[in-house]
Amino acid sequence: MFLTQTTYATGSYPRSVAVVDVNSDNKPDIIVANEGSNTVGVLLNNGNGIFLTQTTYATGANPYSVAVVDVNSDNKPDIIVANEGSNTVGVLLNNGNGKFLTQTT
C-alpha cells in the first residue's frame, strides 16, 4: 500500500523531469522543464522525501525536455534543456550547491 501522494508546485505545463543529486548531499533532487513558463525548476530534497519550493531558471521558448550530466568535467551535474519553441538546446552549469548559472545556447 502506498501513502497519500505529495505534490509540489511547478511552473506551467511541466513536461519533463530528471532526478539526480545536484547539490552533493546524497539526496535525489528534482529538475523539471516548465514549458508554459519558459523555465527549468529545481526542487532540492531536504530529506525524508520532502522537497523545497522550486528555484526557477530562464530557458529558451517552450522547454520540452531535460537531461542532467556533467558537461564541463567538474564532477557537478549540469542541466541540458531542449527548447522546442526557439529551436535551441541550452546548458545550465551547476555551481556545486544546487544553484545554476544562466543558460547558454
C-alpha positions, -999 to 999 in steps of 0.1 A, spaced: 0 0 0 12 35 -9 10 66 13 -10 96 1 6 114 -28 25 146 -20 25 172 -48 48 202 -54 41 234 -74 59 238 -107 58 263 -135 30 259 -161 29 229 -183 56 207 -167 68 184 -195 98 165 -184 116 156 -151 150 143 -142 160 131 -107 197 135 -96 216 149 -67 226 184 -78 240 197 -45 262 169 -34 242 160 -3 235 124 -14 198 131 -17 180 129 -51 167 163 -63 141 170 -90 146 190 -122 115 199 -142 111 215 -176 82 241 -173 71 245 -210 45 272 -204 67 293 -181 99 291 -202 118 279 -171 135 249 -156 127 243 -120 150 227 -94 134 212 -63 160 203 -37 154 174 -14 158 183 22 154 147 35 126 124 44 112 127 9 104 163 13 114 189 -14 119 226 -11 99 251 -33 114 251 -68 140 276 -78 135 286 -115 159 294 -142 151 311 -175 153 289 -207 146 294 -243 110 292 -256 90 262 -246 115 239 -228 103 204 -236 128 180 -221 158 180 -197 188 158 -192 214 160 -165 250 152 -169 284 168 -161 293 186 -194 323 205 -182 342 178 -163 339 194 -128 321 165 -113 289 185 -109 257 175 -128 246 203 -153 212 207 -169 207 204 -206 173 216 -219 157 212 -253 138 244 -261 112 234 -286 99 269 -293 133 285 -300 149 255 -317 178 256 -293 195 234 -267 205 252 -236 231 243 -209 228 255 -173 261 249 -155 259 238 -119 279 259 -94 280 230 -69 255 240 -43 223 233 -62 223 267 -80 228 270 -117 243 297 -140 223 314 -167 215 292 -197 239 293 -226 228 282 -260 
